Amino acid sequence: AMHRYPALVSANGEGDASIALVTNAAAKGGAQGCLGVAVEGRHGVAVKSWDGSLEIATMTAIAALEKVGDLWPEALRRLEPLARPPVLGAGMVVGAVESRLDLVVA
């Protein structure tokens, strides 16, 4: 149900709903920058942002899913705004935030 109706778990456009919409997974963000993703029939990804930012947790979860091969090119394209959020300066895009991921497989 979480995968089929992600907007019932969080608002459309939120990271967890966006991940669920473009992958074969259920995703749920939580308090203080926690995000969990369960990829059907494969594995789970748990992310915690040290500063409590769900935006950072989302981009790191996307990076992890990409590293383990769960995102095809179209999914990556659709998640790009969340995977590399823009940095604005004087109302213009001057850069992007990028994930620095240390992936530990347990």
Sequence and secondary structure as in RCSB ss.txt:
>XXXX:A:sequence
AMHRYPALVSANGEGDASIALVTNAAAKGGAQGCLGVAVEGRHGVAVKSWDGSLEIATMTAIAALEKVGDLWPEA
LRRLEPLARPPVLGAGMVVGAVESRLDLVVA
>XXXX:A:secstr
 TTT GGGTS TTSHHHHHHHHSSEEEEE GGGEEEEEETTTEEEEEE TT  HHHHHHHHHHHHHHTT   HHH
HHHHHHHHS EEEETTEEEEE          
